[in-house]
Amino acid sequence: MKKFSLILSLIFLSIGLLGCQKSGNEEELDKEISKSNEDITNKPTIIGEIVRIEGGRFLVEDKTEKLSDDRPYAIWFST
């Protein structure tokens, strides 16, 4: 009886461990997501100067990049 219980436990344990493995597609997707997150976090989208603060938001202007009509590239951020 103990031998039967041990064998049954090992079968359930191995099935459980095999069920938790990721497929090749899932692993590739995880790698792509990690890479895109690194790209986003390693490259700032705007580097500039805070030119206006209103309430809980602030306006940042990029001093190096201009729009086609020669206005500064700017974006509002809120906290």
Jmol script that loads the backbone (N, CA, C; Angstrom):
load data "model"
ATOM      1  N   MET A   1       0.829  -1.196   0.000  1.00  0.00           N
ATOM      2  CA  MET A   1       0.000   0.000   0.000  1.00  0.00           C
ATOM      3  C   MET A   1       0.873   1.258   0.000  1.00  0.00           C
ATOM      4  N   LYS A   2       1.972   1.229   0.777  1.00  0.00           N
ATOM      5  CA  LYS A   2       2.861   2.398   0.806  1.00  0.00           C
ATOM      6  C   LYS A   2       3.515   2.608  -0.552  1.00  0.00           C
ATOM      7  N   LYS A   3       3.856   1.509  -1.209  1.00  0.00           N
ATOM      8  CA  LYS A   3       4.496   1.596  -2.509  1.00  0.00           C
ATOM      9  C   LYS A   3       3.516   2.205  -3.522  1.00  0.00           C
ATOM     10  N   PHE A   4       2.265   1.797  -3.480  1.00  0.00           N
ATOM     11  CA  PHE A   4       1.247   2.326  -4.374  1.00  0.00           C
ATOM     12  C   PHE A   4       1.050   3.831  -4.136  1.00  0.00           C
ATOM     13  N   SER A   5       0.999   4.257  -2.876  1.00  0.00           N
ATOM     14  CA  SER A   5       0.835   5.675  -2.543  1.00  0.00           C
ATOM     15  C   SER A   5       2.020   6.495  -3.031  1.00  0.00           C
ATOM     16  N   LEU A   6       3.222   5.949  -2.900  1.00  0.00           N
ATOM     17  CA  LEU A   6       4.425   6.635  -3.348  1.00  0.00           C
ATOM     18  C   LEU A   6       4.418   6.801  -4.869  1.00  0.00           C
ATOM     19  N   ILE A   7       4.066   5.755  -5.585  1.00  0.00           N
ATOM     20  CA  ILE A   7       4.018   5.821  -7.042  1.00  0.00           C
ATOM     21  C   ILE A   7       2.953   6.816  -7.498  1.00  0.00           C
ATOM     22  N   LEU A   8       1.792   6.773  -6.872  1.00  0.00           N
ATOM     23  CA  LEU A   8       0.708   7.692  -7.211  1.00  0.00           C
ATOM     24  C   LEU A   8       1.117   9.138  -6.939  1.00  0.00           C
ATOM     25  N   SER A   9       1.791   9.382  -5.825  1.00  0.00           N
ATOM     26  CA  SER A   9       2.266  10.730  -5.495  1.00  0.00           C
ATOM     27  C   SER A   9       3.276  11.225  -6.525  1.00  0.00           C
ATOM     28  N   LEU A  10       4.196  10.362  -6.936  1.00  0.00           N
ATOM     29  CA  LEU A  10       5.189  10.743  -7.939  1.00  0.00           C
ATOM     30  C   LEU A  10       4.538  11.062  -9.287  1.00  0.00           C
ATOM     31  N   ILE A  11       3.503  10.303  -9.635  1.00  0.00           N
ATOM     32  CA  ILE A  11       2.798  10.567 -10.902  1.00  0.00           C
ATOM     33  C   ILE A  11       2.133  11.940 -10.852  1.00  0.00           C
ATOM     34  N   PHE A  12       1.425  12.235  -9.771  1.00  0.00           N
ATOM     35  CA  PHE A  12       0.767  13.536  -9.649  1.00  0.00           C
ATOM     36  C   PHE A  12       1.775  14.679  -9.599  1.00  0.00           C
ATOM     37  N   LEU A  13       2.883  14.485  -8.922  1.00  0.00           N
ATOM     38  CA  LEU A  13       3.925  15.507  -8.847  1.00  0.00           C
ATOM     39  C   LEU A  13       4.511  15.783 -10.229  1.00  0.00           C
ATOM     40  N   SER A  14       4.804  14.737 -10.985  1.00  0.00           N
ATOM     41  CA  SER A  14       5.380  14.938 -12.324  1.00  0.00           C
ATOM     42  C   SER A  14       4.376  15.587 -13.270  1.00  0.00           C
ATOM     43  N   ILE A  15       3.110  15.228 -13.182  1.00  0.00           N
ATOM     44  CA  ILE A  15       2.082  15.871 -14.010  1.00  0.00           C
ATOM     45  C   ILE A  15       1.972  17.344 -13.648  1.00  0.00           C
ATOM     46  N   GLY A  16       2.001  17.637 -12.363  1.00  0.00           N
ATOM     47  CA  GLY A  16       1.922  19.032 -11.927  1.00  0.00           C
ATOM     48  C   GLY A  16       3.102  19.853 -12.401  1.00  0.00           C
ATOM     49  N   LEU A  17       4.300  19.295 -12.338  1.00  0.00           N
ATOM     50  CA  LEU A  17       5.489  20.022 -12.784  1.00  0.00           C
ATOM     51  C   LEU A  17       5.494  20.219 -14.288  1.00  0.00           C
ATOM     52  N   LEU A  18       5.063  19.234 -15.033  1.00  0.00           N
ATOM     53  CA  LEU A  18       5.009  19.369 -16.492  1.00  0.00           C
ATOM     54  C   LEU A  18       3.952  20.384 -16.909  1.00  0.00           C
ATOM     55  N   GLY A  19       2.888  20.479 -16.179  1.00  0.00           N
ATOM     56  CA  GLY A  19       1.831  21.435 -16.495  1.00  0.00           C
ATOM     57  C   GLY A  19       2.230  22.877 -16.251  1.00  0.00           C
ATOM     58  N   CYS A  20       3.244  23.104 -15.442  1.00  0.00           N
ATOM     59  CA  CYS A  20       3.684  24.459 -15.123  1.00  0.00           C
ATOM     60  C   CYS A  20       4.744  24.987 -16.083  1.00  0.00           C
ATOM     61  N   GLN A  21       5.226  24.162 -16.991  1.00  0.00           N
ATOM     62  CA  GLN A  21       6.236  24.608 -17.935  1.00  0.00           C
ATOM     63  C   GLN A  21       5.615  25.530 -18.978  1.00  0.00           C
ATOM     64  N   LYS A  22       6.423  26.502 -19.441  1.00  0.00           N
ATOM     65  CA  LYS A  22       5.968  27.404 -20.491  1.00  0.00           C
ATOM     66  C   LYS A  22       6.271  26.786 -21.843  1.00  0.00           C
ATOM     67  N   SER A  23       5.395  27.067 -22.784  1.00  0.00           N
ATOM     68  CA  SER A  23       5.647  26.592 -24.147  1.00  0.00           C
ATOM     69  C   SER A  23       6.666  27.518 -24.808  1.00  0.00           C
ATOM     70  N   GLY A  24       7.183  27.120 -25.943  1.00  0.00           N
ATOM     71  CA  GLY A  24       8.167  27.924 -26.662  1.00  0.00           C
ATOM     72  C   GLY A  24       7.610  29.277 -27.054  1.00  0.00           C
ATOM     73  N   ASN A  25       6.330  29.328 -27.456  1.00  0.00           N
ATOM     74  CA  ASN A  25       5.717  30.595 -27.855  1.00  0.00           C
ATOM     75  C   ASN A  25       5.606  31.550 -26.680  1.00  0.00           C
ATOM     76  N   GLU A  26       5.265  31.048 -25.513  1.00  0.00           N
ATOM     77  CA  GLU A  26       5.151  31.893 -24.327  1.00  0.00           C
ATOM     78  C   GLU A  26       6.503  32.467 -23.936  1.00  0.00           C
ATOM     79  N   GLU A  27       7.559  31.656 -24.051  1.00  0.00           N
ATOM     80  CA  GLU A  27       8.890  32.136 -23.707  1.00  0.00           C
ATOM     81  C   GLU A  27       9.334  33.230 -24.681  1.00  0.00           C
ATOM     82  N   GLU A  28       9.044  33.056 -25.978  1.00  0.00           N
ATOM     83  CA  GLU A  28       9.398  34.077 -26.967  1.00  0.00           C
ATOM     84  C   GLU A  28       8.635  35.365 -26.694  1.00  0.00           C
ATOM     85  N   LEU A  29       7.362  35.247 -26.354  1.00  0.00           N
ATOM     86  CA  LEU A  29       6.551  36.416 -26.054  1.00  0.00           C
ATOM     87  C   LEU A  29       7.087  37.141 -24.829  1.00  0.00           C
ATOM     88  N   ASP A  30       7.473  36.409 -23.783  1.00  0.00           N
ATOM     89  CA  ASP A  30       8.060  37.021 -22.597  1.00  0.00           C
ATOM     90  C   ASP A  30       9.333  37.776 -22.942  1.00  0.00           C
ATOM     91  N   LYS A  31      10.170  37.202 -23.821  1.00  0.00           N
ATOM     92  CA  LYS A  31      11.412  37.866 -24.226  1.00  0.00           C
ATOM     93  C   LYS A  31      11.118  39.151 -24.989  1.00  0.00           C
ATOM     94  N   GLU A  32      10.129  39.113 -25.890  1.00  0.00           N
ATOM     95  CA  GLU A  32       9.775  40.305 -26.660  1.00  0.00           C
ATOM     96  C   GLU A  32       9.237  41.404 -25.754  1.00  0.00           C
ATOM     97  N   ILE A  33       8.415  41.033 -24.784  1.00  0.00           N
ATOM     98  CA  ILE A  33       7.869  42.016 -23.849  1.00  0.00           C
ATOM     99  C   ILE A  33       8.984  42.623 -23.015  1.00  0.00           C
ATOM    100  N   SER A  34       9.907  41.806 -22.533  1.00  0.00           N
ATOM    101  CA  SER A  34      11.032  42.307 -21.750  1.00  0.00           C
ATOM    102  C   SER A  34      11.875  43.267 -22.569  1.00  0.00           C
ATOM    103  N   LYS A  35      12.131  42.904 -23.828  1.00  0.00           N
ATOM    104  CA  LYS A  35      12.953  43.749 -24.686  1.00  0.00           C
ATOM    105  C   LYS A  35      12.272  45.088 -24.943  1.00  0.00           C
ATOM    106  N   SER A  36      10.959  45.063 -25.222  1.00  0.00           N
ATOM    107  CA  SER A  36      10.256  46.316 -25.487  1.00  0.00           C
ATOM    108  C   SER A  36      10.192  47.171 -24.228  1.00  0.00           C
ATOM    109  N   ASN A  37      10.063  46.553 -23.052  1.00  0.00           N
ATOM    110  CA  ASN A  37      10.077  47.320 -21.809  1.00  0.00           C
ATOM    111  C   ASN A  37      11.430  47.961 -21.580  1.00  0.00           C
ATOM    112  N   GLU A  38      12.521  47.240 -21.899  1.00  0.00           N
ATOM    113  CA  GLU A  38      13.860  47.812 -21.760  1.00  0.00           C
ATOM    114  C   GLU A  38      14.028  48.987 -22.707  1.00  0.00           C
ATOM    115  N   ASP A  39      13.535  48.848 -23.937  1.00  0.00           N
ATOM    116  CA  ASP A  39      13.638  49.934 -24.907  1.00  0.00           C
ATOM    117  C   ASP A  39      12.914  51.176 -24.408  1.00  0.00           C
ATOM    118  N   ILE A  40      11.746  50.985 -23.844  1.00  0.00           N
ATOM    119  CA  ILE A  40      10.962  52.118 -23.348  1.00  0.00           C
ATOM    120  C   ILE A  40      11.646  52.772 -22.152  1.00  0.00           C
ATOM    121  N   THR A  41      12.113  51.971 -21.202  1.00  0.00           N
ATOM    122  CA  THR A  41      12.684  52.540 -19.987  1.00  0.00           C
ATOM    123  C   THR A  41      14.082  53.094 -20.195  1.00  0.00           C
ATOM    124  N   ASN A  42      14.811  52.612 -21.192  1.00  0.00           N
ATOM    125  CA  ASN A  42      16.167  53.093 -21.415  1.00  0.00           C
ATOM    126  C   ASN A  42      16.230  54.333 -22.282  1.00  0.00           C
ATOM    127  N   LYS A  43      15.177  54.667 -22.987  1.00  0.00           N
ATOM    128  CA  LYS A  43      15.190  55.805 -23.896  1.00  0.00           C
ATOM    129  C   LYS A  43      14.117  56.811 -23.479  1.00  0.00           C
ATOM    130  N   PRO A  44      14.517  57.956 -22.995  1.00  0.00           N
ATOM    131  CA  PRO A  44      13.505  58.962 -22.656  1.00  0.00           C
ATOM    132  C   PRO A  44      12.847  59.489 -23.927  1.00  0.00           C
ATOM    133  N   THR A  45      11.587  59.820 -23.835  1.00  0.00           N
ATOM    134  CA  THR A  45      10.888  60.317 -25.014  1.00  0.00           C
ATOM    135  C   THR A  45      11.046  61.817 -25.175  1.00  0.00           C
ATOM    136  N   ILE A  46      11.324  62.529 -24.096  1.00  0.00           N
ATOM    137  CA  ILE A  46      11.548  63.965 -24.177  1.00  0.00           C
ATOM    138  C   ILE A  46      12.529  64.373 -23.081  1.00  0.00           C
ATOM    139  N   ILE A  47      13.482  65.167 -23.466  1.00  0.00           N
ATOM    140  CA  ILE A  47      14.400  65.773 -22.502  1.00  0.00           C
ATOM    141  C   ILE A  47      14.262  67.263 -22.703  1.00  0.00           C
ATOM    142  N   GLY A  48      13.904  67.969 -21.670  1.00  0.00           N
ATOM    143  CA  GLY A  48      13.677  69.388 -21.851  1.00  0.00           C
ATOM    144  C   GLY A  48      13.674  70.133 -20.545  1.00  0.00           C
ATOM    145  N   GLU A  49      12.926  71.184 -20.564  1.00  0.00           N
ATOM    146  CA  GLU A  49      12.897  72.114 -19.448  1.00  0.00           C
ATOM    147  C   GLU A  49      11.442  72.371 -19.052  1.00  0.00           C
ATOM    148  N   ILE A  50      11.179  72.396 -17.771  1.00  0.00           N
ATOM    149  CA  ILE A  50       9.833  72.703 -17.287  1.00  0.00           C
ATOM    150  C   ILE A  50       9.616  74.198 -17.476  1.00  0.00           C
ATOM    151  N   VAL A  51       8.608  74.557 -18.268  1.00  0.00           N
ATOM    152  CA  VAL A  51       8.371  75.967 -18.563  1.00  0.00           C
ATOM    153  C   VAL A  51       7.115  76.515 -17.897  1.00  0.00           C
ATOM    154  N   ARG A  52       6.228  75.623 -17.438  1.00  0.00           N
ATOM    155  CA  ARG A  52       5.019  76.101 -16.781  1.00  0.00           C
ATOM    156  C   ARG A  52       4.516  75.045 -15.817  1.00  0.00           C
ATOM    157  N   ILE A  53       4.029  75.492 -14.650  1.00  0.00           N
ATOM    158  CA  ILE A  53       3.424  74.603 -13.658  1.00  0.00           C
ATOM    159  C   ILE A  53       2.043  75.147 -13.347  1.00  0.00           C
ATOM    160  N   GLU A  54       1.032  74.301 -13.468  1.00  0.00           N
ATOM    161  CA  GLU A  54      -0.352  74.690 -13.176  1.00  0.00           C
ATOM    162  C   GLU A  54      -0.997  73.585 -12.367  1.00  0.00           C
ATOM    163  N   GLY A  55      -1.339  73.858 -11.141  1.00  0.00           N
ATOM    164  CA  GLY A  55      -1.980  72.854 -10.296  1.00  0.00           C
ATOM    165  C   GLY A  55      -1.090  71.632 -10.149  1.00  0.00           C
ATOM    166  N   GLY A  56      -1.609  70.473 -10.518  1.00  0.00           N
ATOM    167  CA  GLY A  56      -0.845  69.242 -10.395  1.00  0.00           C
ATOM    168  C   GLY A  56      -0.203  68.800 -11.704  1.00  0.00           C
ATOM    169  N   ARG A  57      -0.019  69.733 -12.648  1.00  0.00           N
ATOM    170  CA  ARG A  57       0.605  69.363 -13.906  1.00  0.00           C
ATOM    171  C   ARG A  57       1.695  70.356 -14.289  1.00  0.00           C
ATOM    172  N   PHE A  58       2.580  69.920 -15.183  1.00  0.00           N
ATOM    173  CA  PHE A  58       3.659  70.795 -15.634  1.00  0.00           C
ATOM    174  C   PHE A  58       3.932  70.570 -17.113  1.00  0.00           C
ATOM    175  N   LEU A  59       4.387  71.632 -17.778  1.00  0.00           N
ATOM    176  CA  LEU A  59       4.666  71.604 -19.206  1.00  0.00           C
ATOM    177  C   LEU A  59       6.170  71.513 -19.417  1.00  0.00           C
ATOM    178  N   VAL A  60       6.581  70.515 -20.186  1.00  0.00           N
ATOM    179  CA  VAL A  60       7.996  70.323 -20.495  1.00  0.00           C
ATOM    180  C   VAL A  60       8.196  70.608 -21.975  1.00  0.00           C
ATOM    181  N   GLU A  61       9.156  71.502 -22.289  1.00  0.00           N
ATOM    182  CA  GLU A  61       9.489  71.827 -23.676  1.00  0.00           C
ATOM    183  C   GLU A  61      10.845  71.242 -24.015  1.00  0.00           C
ATOM    184  N   ASP A  62      10.893  70.623 -25.187  1.00  0.00           N
ATOM    185  CA  ASP A  62      12.154  70.097 -25.707  1.00  0.00           C
ATOM    186  C   ASP A  62      12.888  71.256 -26.379  1.00  0.00           C
ATOM    187  N   LYS A  63      14.098  71.559 -25.916  1.00  0.00           N
ATOM    188  CA  LYS A  63      14.850  72.695 -26.450  1.00  0.00           C
ATOM    189  C   LYS A  63      15.641  72.335 -27.698  1.00  0.00           C
ATOM    190  N   THR A  64      15.724  71.032 -28.033  1.00  0.00           N
ATOM    191  CA  THR A  64      16.517  70.632 -29.197  1.00  0.00           C
ATOM    192  C   THR A  64      15.657  70.322 -30.406  1.00  0.00           C
ATOM    193  N   GLU A  65      14.411  69.945 -30.189  1.00  0.00           N
ATOM    194  CA  GLU A  65      13.541  69.531 -31.289  1.00  0.00           C
ATOM    195  C   GLU A  65      12.410  70.522 -31.468  1.00  0.00           C
ATOM    196  N   LYS A  66      12.121  70.855 -32.716  1.00  0.00           N
ATOM    197  CA  LYS A  66      11.031  71.775 -33.033  1.00  0.00           C
ATOM    198  C   LYS A  66      10.019  71.065 -33.923  1.00  0.00           C
ATOM    199  N   LEU A  67       8.781  71.537 -33.896  1.00  0.00           N
ATOM    200  CA  LEU A  67       7.754  71.041 -34.800  1.00  0.00           C
ATOM    201  C   LEU A  67       7.959  71.666 -36.177  1.00  0.00           C
ATOM    202  N   SER A  68       7.195  71.203 -37.149  1.00  0.00           N
ATOM    203  CA  SER A  68       7.382  71.685 -38.525  1.00  0.00           C
ATOM    204  C   SER A  68       7.112  73.180 -38.672  1.00  0.00           C
ATOM    205  N   ASP A  69       6.252  73.759 -37.822  1.00  0.00           N
ATOM    206  CA  ASP A  69       5.969  75.194 -37.908  1.00  0.00           C
ATOM    207  C   ASP A  69       6.831  76.004 -36.932  1.00  0.00           C
ATOM    208  N   ASP A  70       7.950  75.435 -36.519  1.00  0.00           N
ATOM    209  CA  ASP A  70       8.979  76.077 -35.691  1.00  0.00           C
ATOM    210  C   ASP A  70       8.553  76.316 -34.227  1.00  0.00           C
ATOM    211  N   ARG A  71       7.417  75.727 -33.820  1.00  0.00           N
ATOM    212  CA  ARG A  71       7.063  75.784 -32.402  1.00  0.00           C
ATOM    213  C   ARG A  71       7.855  74.713 -31.668  1.00  0.00           C
ATOM    214  N   PRO A  72       8.114  74.914 -30.367  1.00  0.00           N
ATOM    215  CA  PRO A  72       8.856  73.885 -29.627  1.00  0.00           C
ATOM    216  C   PRO A  72       7.991  72.646 -29.386  1.00  0.00           C
ATOM    217  N   TYR A  73       8.628  71.498 -29.388  1.00  0.00           N
ATOM    218  CA  TYR A  73       7.953  70.250 -29.054  1.00  0.00           C
ATOM    219  C   TYR A  73       7.731  70.274 -27.546  1.00  0.00           C
ATOM    220  N   ALA A  74       6.485  70.105 -27.089  1.00  0.00           N
ATOM    221  CA  ALA A  74       6.176  70.212 -25.669  1.00  0.00           C
ATOM    222  C   ALA A  74       5.115  69.190 -25.299  1.00  0.00           C
ATOM    223  N   ILE A  75       5.099  68.827 -23.999  1.00  0.00           N
ATOM    224  CA  ILE A  75       4.115  67.867 -23.516  1.00  0.00           C
ATOM    225  C   ILE A  75       3.772  68.194 -22.063  1.00  0.00           C
ATOM    226  N   TRP A  76       2.483  68.014 -21.728  1.00  0.00           N
ATOM    227  CA  TRP A  76       2.018  68.216 -20.359  1.00  0.00           C
ATOM    228  C   TRP A  76       2.123  66.900 -19.592  1.00  0.00           C
ATOM    229  N   PHE A  77       2.590  66.952 -18.354  1.00  0.00           N
ATOM    230  CA  PHE A  77       2.609  65.823 -17.449  1.00  0.00           C
ATOM    231  C   PHE A  77       1.800  66.172 -16.218  1.00  0.00           C
ATOM    232  N   SER A  78       1.137  65.177 -15.642  1.00  0.00           N
ATOM    233  CA  SER A  78       0.400  65.448 -14.406  1.00  0.00           C
ATOM    234  C   SER A  78       0.869  64.498 -13.331  1.00  0.00           C
ATOM    235  N   THR A  79       0.746  64.935 -12.102  1.00  0.00           N
ATOM    236  CA  THR A  79       1.173  64.108 -10.954  1.00  0.00           C
ATOM    237  C   THR A  79      -0.013  63.658 -10.170  1.00  0.00           C
TER     238      THR A  79
END
end "model"
wireframe off; spacefill off
backbone 0.3
color backbone group
